[in-house]
Amino acid sequence: MPELRYNVITREWVVIATERAKRPDQFKRKEEKKPLPAHDPKCPFCPGNEAMTPPATFTIPDDGKWQVRVTRNKFAALSYEGERTRTLQGIRRTVTGVGIHEVIVETPAHNVDMAQLSDRDVELIVQTYLNRFKAASSDSRVEQVTIFKNHGDAAGTSLEHPHSQLIATPIITSQLRERLSNALTHFDEFGECIFCRVLKLELQEGVRVFLETEHFVALVPFAAFTPFSFLIFPRRHMPCIAEMTDAEAADLARALRRTLAKLYHGLSDPDFNYVIRTAPLEYYGVKYYHWYVSVIPRLTKMAGFELGSGMFINVSLPEENAAFLRDVKVD
Amino acid sequence: MPELRYNVITREWVVIATERAKRPDQFKRKEEKKPLPAHDPKCPFCPGNEAMTPPATFTIPDDGKWQVRVTRNKFAALSYEGERTRTLQGIRRTVTGVGIHEVIVETPAHNVDMAQLSDRDVELIVQTYLNRFKAASSDSRVEQVTIFKNHGDAAGTSLEHPHSQLIATPIITSQLRERLSNALTHFDEFGECIFCRVLKLELQEGVRVFLETEHFVALVPFAAFTPFSFLIFPRRHMPCIAEMTDAEAADLARALRRTLAKLYHGLSDPDFNYVIRTAPLEYYGVKYYHWYVSVIPRLTKMAGFELGSGMFINVSLPEENAAFLRDVKVD
């Protein structure tokens, strides 16, 4: 019998379609990926081609040869110039499309993704995220900062060179507004952070947790909306990523690298997105929200039912996904 | 300068990325689609192969050779058997996965999609939708009925033979719940149906309307979330599709066929989904909700930003999309 499960964080129901469920290894990539060169002379993100992109806004190290390099997105979705102006006319509401859209080149190597980098390399990427999150948050036109990564065709990337992006918008999206509001309602009713509660329960039950580090826990959620979607939660209550200590940032790098390596080896380098779901900087310290990383392998397609109802049909079992990922050995 | 536009129905912001915007004809399908045979001996939906699917639950005509045929989905996401049982345990909530999942085979021809059918043929499909909507709504375990179509690979279909689907769930999805609640709030504040208001304004402004029939209006919404997404609204206020008269159903068939033919000829048969966004039958007659058809061509991919923020970046202009579709001649 299929089961509907409720996600207490998003307040959405998911169908766990047991009758249609596939075995974990049926989600493995079938066709071989074509190997990439270590350096591509035409790639705007490869060393030596820096003139093909706007000037760097941040690099590590900040002199000489960079390991991580940030630039404005050449085809930015939002404009760096101009004022944030809101127009209201009857039921029409618009805001000028100002904000920030940066590209974070994660490594000089064209063909080495996060699963193959060292912990230290990934730590530099996490430090870059923190730097750029704070920089974008200090722009008075900005209300929300989203850091994300698209890996592979199905995840919507057009450039192969490993990179992440940051988009800072002049409004709070309705999705974040609702999650903040739902979390606040839960806090008011029960006197607890709903995320801390979920994390505690998942650690007790154990069946959906597949990796633990000193400061982070990776788990497939009870009501995972797609196969192998997983979350990386900080153990300590923190609404905003900017609250991480250096030790936590280093440990996030370990958790991120190892979970992505499990995905890479377990499912043969699937396409995926990840996104850091954090409260804006001004929510620093609130008791009811809790940031986390959401990783979404793109193994199935969103079809009319999902688009039309907002409800997903997951053709895999979260507990089986977690057991499968737990068993993939990585260093 | 890009512009953020607010969708008053979904309460979501969309970036209209003018700097990245493509011309309408850049969205045309590039590669040729392989032509399909009129009859495929291996296709479970082709006439003569009825034994490959569960027995028909409804056909038109109901004797002899069918023109439209409905069966249970062989790989149903929900179970026809069993009771709806809700389990609450701490923060865990589940409901047994009972409900209805039907396949509506739209035509005996393997290779003739809605854009090529006659008005009368499409009318039979619309009548089938109404019959199955009412039948599913009469099941006491059902709270919400979603009728949708997936056309093409990118839209998540696995079978080429033209078909739609119906999924009836034992819960109301959070997306519908929120839209009902938002619409009610607007009604309480302003004493009007927000959908009627939007329709009236669009008809006044005219720039996003691209097809009008006696009872329906097709338009690209002001805050369209993806290129060429459009809506087909009944002119008359009706929360639920079951309220349509026969004349309106016949006219919806005309509007649906002609808008899909514009899409087919204008963009070279793009993959698309459509979904009927209706209130459940028990909302029959409420003053604040209004059903409509939402058509979503799958011309771009959902990437990390969209998944992570719930906000879409539309790389086209709704007004240009509408002008383009208006100019595509169909009979």
HADDOCK unambig.tbl for C-alpha pairs under 7 A between the chains (distance, minus, plus):
assign (segid A and resid 1 and name CA) (segid B and resid 79 and name CA) 6.41 0.50 0.50
assign (segid A and resid 1 and name CA) (segid B and resid 97 and name CA) 6.33 0.50 0.50
assign (segid A and resid 2 and name CA) (segid B and resid 78 and name CA) 6.02 0.50 0.50
assign (segid A and resid 2 and name CA) (segid B and resid 79 and name CA) 6.71 0.50 0.50
assign (segid A and resid 2 and name CA) (segid B and resid 96 and name CA) 6.63 0.50 0.50
assign (segid A and resid 2 and name CA) (segid B and resid 97 and name CA) 4.43 0.50 0.50
assign (segid A and resid 3 and name CA) (segid B and resid 94 and name CA) 6.81 0.50 0.50
assign (segid A and resid 3 and name CA) (segid B and resid 95 and name CA) 6.14 0.50 0.50
assign (segid A and resid 3 and name CA) (segid B and resid 96 and name CA) 4.92 0.50 0.50
assign (segid A and resid 3 and name CA) (segid B and resid 97 and name CA) 4.27 0.50 0.50
assign (segid A and resid 4 and name CA) (segid B and resid 94 and name CA) 5.38 0.50 0.50
assign (segid A and resid 4 and name CA) (segid B and resid 95 and name CA) 5.00 0.50 0.50
assign (segid A and resid 4 and name CA) (segid B and resid 96 and name CA) 6.04 0.50 0.50
assign (segid A and resid 4 and name CA) (segid B and resid 97 and name CA) 5.41 0.50 0.50
assign (segid A and resid 5 and name CA) (segid B and resid 93 and name CA) 6.14 0.50 0.50
assign (segid A and resid 5 and name CA) (segid B and resid 94 and name CA) 4.61 0.50 0.50
assign (segid A and resid 5 and name CA) (segid B and resid 95 and name CA) 6.70 0.50 0.50
assign (segid A and resid 6 and name CA) (segid B and resid 93 and name CA) 5.44 0.50 0.50
assign (segid A and resid 6 and name CA) (segid B and resid 94 and name CA) 6.15 0.50 0.50
assign (segid A and resid 8 and name CA) (segid B and resid 91 and name CA) 6.96 0.50 0.50
assign (segid A and resid 11 and name CA) (segid B and resid 174 and name CA) 6.70 0.50 0.50
assign (segid A and resid 12 and name CA) (segid B and resid 173 and name CA) 6.79 0.50 0.50
assign (segid A and resid 12 and name CA) (segid B and resid 174 and name CA) 5.55 0.50 0.50
assign (segid A and resid 13 and name CA) (segid B and resid 173 and name CA) 6.56 0.50 0.50
assign (segid A and resid 15 and name CA) (segid B and resid 97 and name CA) 6.99 0.50 0.50
assign (segid A and resid 17 and name CA) (segid B and resid 77 and name CA) 5.46 0.50 0.50
assign (segid A and resid 20 and name CA) (segid B and resid 75 and name CA) 6.41 0.50 0.50
assign (segid A and resid 20 and name CA) (segid B and resid 77 and name CA) 6.83 0.50 0.50
assign (segid A and resid 75 and name CA) (segid B and resid 20 and name CA) 6.40 0.50 0.50
assign (segid A and resid 77 and name CA) (segid B and resid 17 and name CA) 5.46 0.50 0.50
assign (segid A and resid 77 and name CA) (segid B and resid 20 and name CA) 6.83 0.50 0.50
assign (segid A and resid 78 and name CA) (segid B and resid 2 and name CA) 6.02 0.50 0.50
assign (segid A and resid 79 and name CA) (segid B and resid 1 and name CA) 6.43 0.50 0.50
assign (segid A and resid 79 and name CA) (segid B and resid 2 and name CA) 6.73 0.50 0.50
assign (segid A and resid 91 and name CA) (segid B and resid 8 and name CA) 6.97 0.50 0.50
assign (segid A and resid 93 and name CA) (segid B and resid 5 and name CA) 6.13 0.50 0.50
assign (segid A and resid 93 and name CA) (segid B and resid 6 and name CA) 5.43 0.50 0.50
assign (segid A and resid 94 and name CA) (segid B and resid 3 and name CA) 6.80 0.50 0.50
assign (segid A and resid 94 and name CA) (segid B and resid 4 and name CA) 5.37 0.50 0.50
assign (segid A and resid 94 and name CA) (segid B and resid 5 and name CA) 4.60 0.50 0.50
assign (segid A and resid 94 and name CA) (segid B and resid 6 and name CA) 6.15 0.50 0.50
assign (segid A and resid 95 and name CA) (segid B and resid 3 and name CA) 6.15 0.50 0.50
assign (segid A and resid 95 and name CA) (segid B and resid 4 and name CA) 5.00 0.50 0.50
assign (segid A and resid 95 and name CA) (segid B and resid 5 and name CA) 6.71 0.50 0.50
assign (segid A and resid 96 and name CA) (segid B and resid 2 and name CA) 6.64 0.50 0.50
assign (segid A and resid 96 and name CA) (segid B and resid 3 and name CA) 4.93 0.50 0.50
assign (segid A and resid 96 and name CA) (segid B and resid 4 and name CA) 6.04 0.50 0.50
assign (segid A and resid 97 and name CA) (segid B and resid 1 and name CA) 6.32 0.50 0.50
assign (segid A and resid 97 and name CA) (segid B and resid 2 and name CA) 4.45 0.50 0.50
assign (segid A and resid 97 and name CA) (segid B and resid 3 and name CA) 4.29 0.50 0.50
assign (segid A and resid 97 and name CA) (segid B and resid 4 and name CA) 5.43 0.50 0.50
assign (segid A and resid 146 and name CA) (segid B and resid 309 and name CA) 6.97 0.50 0.50
assign (segid A and resid 148 and name CA) (segid B and resid 304 and name CA) 5.56 0.50 0.50
assign (segid A and resid 148 and name CA) (segid B and resid 305 and name CA) 6.29 0.50 0.50
assign (segid A and resid 149 and name CA) (segid B and resid 304 and name CA) 5.98 0.50 0.50
assign (segid A and resid 150 and name CA) (segid B and resid 303 and name CA) 6.34 0.50 0.50
assign (segid A and resid 150 and name CA) (segid B and resid 304 and name CA) 5.70 0.50 0.50
assign (segid A and resid 155 and name CA) (segid B and resid 303 and name CA) 5.35 0.50 0.50
assign (segid A and resid 156 and name CA) (segid B and resid 301 and name CA) 5.38 0.50 0.50
assign (segid A and resid 156 and name CA) (segid B and resid 302 and name CA) 6.40 0.50 0.50
assign (segid A and resid 156 and name CA) (segid B and resid 303 and name CA) 4.91 0.50 0.50
assign (segid A and resid 173 and name CA) (segid B and resid 12 and name CA) 6.80 0.50 0.50
assign (segid A and resid 173 and name CA) (segid B and resid 13 and name CA) 6.55 0.50 0.50
assign (segid A and resid 173 and name CA) (segid B and resid 309 and name CA) 6.40 0.50 0.50
assign (segid A and resid 173 and name CA) (segid B and resid 310 and name CA) 6.86 0.50 0.50
assign (segid A and resid 173 and name CA) (segid B and resid 311 and name CA) 6.40 0.50 0.50
assign (segid A and resid 174 and name CA) (segid B and resid 11 and name CA) 6.67 0.50 0.50
assign (segid A and resid 174 and name CA) (segid B and resid 12 and name CA) 5.56 0.50 0.50
assign (segid A and resid 175 and name CA) (segid B and resid 309 and name CA) 6.35 0.50 0.50
assign (segid A and resid 175 and name CA) (segid B and resid 310 and name CA) 5.52 0.50 0.50
assign (segid A and resid 176 and name CA) (segid B and resid 309 and name CA) 6.82 0.50 0.50
assign (segid A and resid 273 and name CA) (segid B and resid 303 and name CA) 6.89 0.50 0.50
assign (segid A and resid 273 and name CA) (segid B and resid 304 and name CA) 5.15 0.50 0.50
assign (segid A and resid 274 and name CA) (segid B and resid 304 and name CA) 6.20 0.50 0.50
assign (segid A and resid 275 and name CA) (segid B and resid 304 and name CA) 6.28 0.50 0.50
assign (segid A and resid 275 and name CA) (segid B and resid 308 and name CA) 5.49 0.50 0.50
assign (segid A and resid 277 and name CA) (segid B and resid 308 and name CA) 6.90 0.50 0.50
assign (segid A and resid 301 and name CA) (segid B and resid 156 and name CA) 5.37 0.50 0.50
assign (segid A and resid 302 and name CA) (segid B and resid 156 and name CA) 6.40 0.50 0.50
assign (segid A and resid 303 and name CA) (segid B and resid 150 and name CA) 6.36 0.50 0.50
assign (segid A and resid 303 and name CA) (segid B and resid 155 and name CA) 5.35 0.50 0.50
assign (segid A and resid 303 and name CA) (segid B and resid 156 and name CA) 4.90 0.50 0.50
assign (segid A and resid 303 and name CA) (segid B and resid 273 and name CA) 6.91 0.50 0.50
assign (segid A and resid 304 and name CA) (segid B and resid 148 and name CA) 5.59 0.50 0.50
assign (segid A and resid 304 and name CA) (segid B and resid 149 and name CA) 6.00 0.50 0.50
assign (segid A and resid 304 and name CA) (segid B and resid 150 and name CA) 5.70 0.50 0.50
assign (segid A and resid 304 and name CA) (segid B and resid 273 and name CA) 5.15 0.50 0.50
assign (segid A and resid 304 and name CA) (segid B and resid 274 and name CA) 6.21 0.50 0.50
assign (segid A and resid 304 and name CA) (segid B and resid 275 and name CA) 6.29 0.50 0.50
assign (segid A and resid 305 and name CA) (segid B and resid 148 and name CA) 6.30 0.50 0.50
assign (segid A and resid 308 and name CA) (segid B and resid 275 and name CA) 5.49 0.50 0.50
assign (segid A and resid 308 and name CA) (segid B and resid 277 and name CA) 6.90 0.50 0.50
assign (segid A and resid 309 and name CA) (segid B and resid 146 and name CA) 6.97 0.50 0.50
assign (segid A and resid 309 and name CA) (segid B and resid 173 and name CA) 6.41 0.50 0.50
assign (segid A and resid 309 and name CA) (segid B and resid 175 and name CA) 6.35 0.50 0.50
assign (segid A and resid 309 and name CA) (segid B and resid 176 and name CA) 6.81 0.50 0.50
assign (segid A and resid 310 and name CA) (segid B and resid 173 and name CA) 6.84 0.50 0.50
assign (segid A and resid 310 and name CA) (segid B and resid 175 and name CA) 5.51 0.50 0.50
assign (segid A and resid 311 and name CA) (segid B and resid 173 and name CA) 6.39 0.50 0.50
